[in-house]
Amino acid sequence: MKRPLIAVAVVALLAASLLVARWLSNDTTERAQVETLLRAQVRGDAGAMLRSVRCPDTACEALVRTNARRLRGRGELKIALYQSRTAHAVSSRTRPTRVVWFTPGRLTTVQCVLVRRRGNVFAGMTVTLLRLSAPIERESSCT
C-alpha cells in the first residue's frame, strides 16, 4: 500500500518541479533578450537591435536607430539594476522592464523595454520585446 502512494508523491513532486522550472526560465529568457538588445545598442548595431525588438511602427524603428547612434560605447555592458514588471508571470502580460546599465567610462543609463509574455506556465510562454525607450532620467520609472 505504501509503494503506490510513494510513487504518486514522487510523480507529483516531479511535475511540480517541472512547472516551477519552466516558470522561472521565462525570467531568464527575458533578461537574456534584453541583454542581447542592449549589447547591440552599445556596439551601435541598429540592425541587430531591430532583429531583437519587434517594433510596431516606424517611430519605434527610428528611435532604435537613434539609440544605436547616441548610445554607442566601448567596453563591456554591465547591468546595475533590472526591474521587470513581467517577472514571475504565470499567464500573458505586457509591461515595461526598467534597466539601469553602464559601460566603462560612462555614467549609468536608464531605459525601459516593453516586454510581452504570451501563454501560460502549463502550455509554455513566449517572450517578445516590443519597444526600447530613449534614455530616461536616472530616478524615473517606466510607467
C-alpha positions as CSV (number, residue, x, y, z in Angstrom):
1,M,0.0,0.0,0.0
2,K,2.9,2.4,0.7
3,R,4.6,1.9,-2.6
4,P,1.8,3.3,-4.8
5,L,1.4,6.3,-2.5
6,I,5.2,7.0,-2.6
7,A,5.1,6.6,-6.4
8,V,2.2,9.1,-6.7
9,A,4.0,11.6,-4.4
10,V,7.2,11.3,-6.4
11,V,5.4,11.9,-9.7
12,A,3.5,14.9,-8.2
13,L,6.8,16.3,-6.9
14,L,8.5,15.9,-10.3
15,A,5.5,17.5,-12.1
16,A,5.5,20.5,-9.7
17,S,9.3,20.9,-10.1
18,L,9.0,20.9,-13.9
19,L,6.3,23.6,-13.8
20,V,8.4,25.7,-11.4
21,A,11.5,25.3,-13.6
22,R,9.5,26.3,-16.7
23,W,8.0,29.3,-14.9
24,L,11.4,30.6,-13.7
25,S,13.1,30.0,-17.1
26,N,10.9,32.7,-18.6
27,D,12.6,35.3,-16.4
28,T,16.0,34.1,-17.6
29,T,14.8,34.2,-21.2
30,E,13.5,37.8,-20.9
31,R,16.7,39.0,-19.3
32,A,18.9,37.3,-21.9
33,Q,16.9,39.0,-24.7
34,V,17.1,42.4,-23.1
35,E,20.9,42.0,-22.6
36,T,21.3,41.0,-26.3
37,L,19.4,44.1,-27.3
38,L,21.5,46.4,-25.1
39,R,24.8,44.8,-26.2
40,A,23.8,45.5,-29.8
41,Q,23.0,49.1,-28.8
42,V,26.4,49.6,-27.2
43,R,28.0,48.2,-30.4
44,G,25.9,50.7,-32.4
45,D,24.4,47.9,-34.4
46,A,20.9,49.1,-35.2
47,G,20.3,46.1,-37.5
48,A,20.8,43.6,-34.6
49,M,18.7,45.8,-32.4
50,L,15.8,45.7,-34.9
51,R,16.1,41.9,-35.0
52,S,15.8,41.8,-31.2
53,V,12.8,44.1,-30.8
54,R,9.6,43.8,-32.7
55,C,8.9,47.4,-33.4
56,P,5.2,48.1,-34.1
57,D,5.8,51.2,-36.1
58,T,8.3,53.4,-37.9
59,A,8.7,55.8,-35.0
60,C,9.9,52.8,-32.9
61,E,12.4,51.9,-35.6
62,A,13.7,55.5,-35.9
63,L,14.2,55.6,-32.1
64,V,16.1,52.3,-32.2
65,R,18.4,53.8,-34.9
66,T,18.9,57.0,-32.9
67,N,19.7,55.0,-29.7
68,A,22.3,52.9,-31.6
69,R,24.0,56.1,-32.8
70,R,23.7,58.0,-29.5
71,L,24.5,55.3,-27.0
72,R,27.3,53.5,-28.8
73,G,30.1,52.9,-26.4
74,R,33.2,51.0,-25.7
75,G,33.8,48.1,-23.3
76,E,31.6,45.6,-21.7
77,L,28.0,46.2,-20.9
78,K,27.2,45.9,-17.1
79,I,23.6,45.9,-15.8
80,A,23.4,47.6,-12.5
81,L,19.6,47.2,-11.9
82,Y,17.0,45.1,-13.7
83,Q,13.3,45.7,-12.7
84,S,10.9,43.5,-14.7
85,R,7.2,44.1,-14.3
86,T,6.5,40.8,-16.1
87,A,8.8,38.8,-13.7
88,H,7.2,35.6,-12.4
89,A,4.1,36.0,-14.7
90,V,2.1,32.8,-14.9
91,S,-0.1,34.0,-17.8
92,S,0.1,36.6,-20.6
93,R,1.2,40.0,-19.6
94,T,2.7,43.1,-21.3
95,R,4.6,45.5,-19.1
96,P,7.8,47.6,-19.1
97,T,11.1,46.5,-17.7
98,R,13.4,49.2,-16.3
99,V,17.1,48.6,-16.9
100,V,20.0,50.6,-15.5
101,W,23.2,49.9,-17.3
102,F,26.7,51.3,-17.9
103,T,30.0,50.7,-19.7
104,P,33.5,51.7,-18.6
105,G,33.8,55.4,-18.7
106,R,30.1,56.1,-19.0
107,L,27.7,57.0,-16.3
108,T,24.6,54.8,-15.8
109,T,21.9,54.9,-18.5
110,V,18.3,54.1,-17.7
111,Q,16.0,52.7,-20.4
112,C,12.6,51.0,-20.5
113,V,11.9,47.9,-22.6
114,L,8.3,46.9,-23.2
115,V,8.1,43.2,-22.8
116,R,5.2,40.9,-23.8
117,R,4.8,37.4,-22.4
118,R,2.3,35.2,-24.1
119,G,0.9,31.9,-23.0
120,N,0.9,30.3,-19.6
121,V,3.1,28.2,-17.4
122,F,1.3,25.0,-18.4
123,A,1.4,25.3,-22.1
124,G,4.6,27.4,-22.3
125,M,5.3,31.1,-22.8
126,T,7.0,33.2,-25.3
127,V,8.8,36.4,-24.6
128,T,8.9,39.3,-27.1
129,L,10.5,42.7,-26.8
130,L,8.2,45.3,-28.3
131,R,9.9,48.7,-27.8
132,L,13.0,50.3,-26.3
133,S,12.8,53.8,-24.9
134,A,15.3,56.6,-25.2
135,P,17.3,57.1,-22.0
136,I,15.2,58.4,-19.2
137,E,16.1,60.3,-16.0
138,R,18.0,58.2,-13.5
139,E,15.3,58.3,-10.9
140,S,12.4,58.0,-13.4
141,S,10.2,54.9,-13.6
142,C,8.8,53.1,-16.6
143,T,5.1,53.8,-16.5
